[in-house]
Amino acid sequence: MNNYAPPNAPVASHVNDGMKPKHALIALLILIASLGAVLAFLEARGIAEPGVLQAGSTVAFSVLTFWWFWLDSEAHAYKRSPFLSLGIVALGLIAVPYYLLRSRPKGARLSALGKLLGFILLLVGALIVGSMCGFWLGTL
């Protein structure tokens, strides 16, 4: 079954008020860098990580990932199923590559997975930079 629109299909931009998938990805990068900074700061000061921080960051990461999924599926005119929506939130490491393979036309699937890998590397880089900044601030 073909669930994706042709590359030149019109996008319903009125639905998301100009928000694009890249906005959610930027928010994810900011979240992971901030989380790294806070955790490294706490570590440098010898303060135990509050449980609410872990729970809150997990919820925020899931919400931002779903926000990206929603914006991206709108941009690609892909019909979201309830199970895939749940999978994006609960099992993102499995569901996001699956979604990318299903939502992209043949010929663009490998590129989408490559971009996902690149974004994961950006997340790691943002975490490292945030951690370094937080540790530096914690040792002042």
C-alpha positions as CSV (number, residue, x, y, z in Angstrom):
1,M,0.0,0.0,0.0
2,N,1.3,3.4,-1.0
3,N,1.1,5.8,2.0
4,Y,3.2,8.6,0.7
5,A,2.5,11.5,-1.7
6,P,4.6,12.3,-4.7
7,P,7.6,14.6,-4.1
8,N,5.7,17.6,-5.7
9,A,2.5,17.1,-3.8
10,P,1.1,20.2,-2.1
11,V,1.7,20.5,1.6
12,A,-1.0,21.6,4.0
13,S,1.1,24.4,5.5
14,H,-2.0,26.0,7.1
15,V,-2.3,23.0,9.4
16,N,1.0,23.6,11.3
17,D,1.2,27.4,11.0
18,G,4.6,27.4,9.4
19,M,6.3,25.0,11.7
20,K,8.6,22.6,9.9
21,P,10.1,19.3,11.0
22,K,13.5,21.0,11.3
23,H,12.1,23.2,14.1
24,A,11.4,20.1,16.2
25,L,14.9,18.7,15.4
26,I,16.4,22.0,16.6
27,A,14.4,21.8,19.8
28,L,15.7,18.2,20.3
29,L,19.3,19.4,19.9
30,I,18.7,22.2,22.4
31,L,17.1,19.8,24.9
32,I,19.9,17.3,24.7
33,A,22.6,20.0,25.0
34,S,20.8,21.5,28.0
35,L,20.3,18.2,29.6
36,G,24.0,17.4,29.2
37,A,24.9,20.8,30.7
38,V,22.7,20.4,33.7
39,L,23.8,16.8,34.4
40,A,27.5,17.7,34.1
41,F,27.0,20.8,36.3
42,L,25.4,18.7,39.0
43,E,28.1,16.1,38.7
44,A,30.9,18.7,39.0
45,R,29.2,20.1,42.2
46,G,28.7,16.6,43.7
47,I,24.9,17.0,43.6
48,A,22.8,13.9,43.0
49,E,20.6,13.9,39.9
50,P,17.0,14.6,40.9
51,G,14.6,11.9,39.8
52,V,12.2,14.5,38.4
53,L,15.0,15.6,36.0
54,Q,15.2,12.1,34.5
55,A,11.5,11.7,34.2
56,G,11.0,15.2,32.8
57,S,13.7,14.9,30.2
58,T,12.3,11.6,29.1
59,V,8.8,13.0,28.7
60,A,10.2,16.1,26.9
61,F,12.3,14.0,24.5
62,S,9.2,11.9,23.7
63,V,7.0,14.9,23.1
64,L,9.6,16.6,20.8
65,T,10.1,13.4,18.9
66,F,6.3,13.0,18.4
67,W,6.1,16.7,17.4
68,W,8.8,16.0,14.7
69,F,6.9,12.9,13.6
70,W,3.6,14.9,13.3
71,L,5.2,17.8,11.4
72,D,7.2,15.4,9.1
73,S,4.2,13.2,8.3
74,E,2.2,16.3,7.5
75,A,5.0,17.6,5.2
76,H,5.1,14.2,3.4
77,A,1.3,13.7,3.4
78,Y,1.8,10.4,5.2
79,K,-1.2,9.0,7.0
80,R,-0.3,8.4,10.6
81,S,-1.6,5.2,12.3
82,P,-2.3,5.1,16.0
83,F,0.2,2.2,16.4
84,L,3.0,4.0,14.6
85,S,2.2,7.2,16.7
86,L,2.5,5.1,19.9
87,G,5.7,3.4,18.5
88,I,7.3,6.8,17.8
89,V,6.8,7.8,21.5
90,A,7.5,4.4,23.1
91,L,10.1,2.8,20.8
92,G,11.6,5.6,18.9
93,L,14.8,3.8,18.0
94,I,12.8,1.2,16.1
95,A,9.8,3.2,15.0
96,V,11.6,6.3,13.5
97,P,13.6,4.2,11.0
98,Y,10.5,2.2,10.1
99,Y,8.5,5.4,9.6
100,L,11.3,6.9,7.4
101,L,11.3,3.7,5.2
102,R,7.6,3.7,4.9
103,S,7.1,7.5,4.3
104,R,9.7,8.1,1.7
105,P,9.5,7.1,-1.9
106,K,11.8,4.5,-3.4
107,G,15.1,6.2,-4.1
108,A,14.9,8.5,-1.1
109,R,14.8,5.9,1.7
110,L,18.5,5.3,2.0
111,S,19.1,9.1,2.1
112,A,16.5,9.5,4.9
113,L,18.2,6.8,7.0
114,G,21.6,8.5,6.3
115,K,20.1,11.8,7.5
116,L,18.8,10.0,10.6
117,L,22.3,8.7,11.3
118,G,23.7,12.2,10.8
119,F,21.2,13.6,13.2
120,I,22.0,11.0,15.8
121,L,25.6,12.1,15.5
122,L,24.5,15.7,16.0
123,L,22.7,14.7,19.1
124,V,25.8,13.1,20.5
125,G,27.8,16.2,19.6
126,A,25.3,18.5,21.3
127,L,25.4,16.3,24.4
128,I,29.2,16.4,24.5
129,V,29.3,20.2,24.1
130,G,26.5,20.7,26.6
131,S,28.3,18.5,29.1
132,M,31.6,20.3,28.6
133,C,29.9,23.6,29.2
134,G,28.0,22.4,32.3
135,F,31.1,20.8,33.8
136,W,33.1,24.0,33.2
137,L,30.4,26.1,34.9
138,G,30.2,23.6,37.8
139,T,33.9,23.9,38.5
140,L,33.9,27.7,38.7
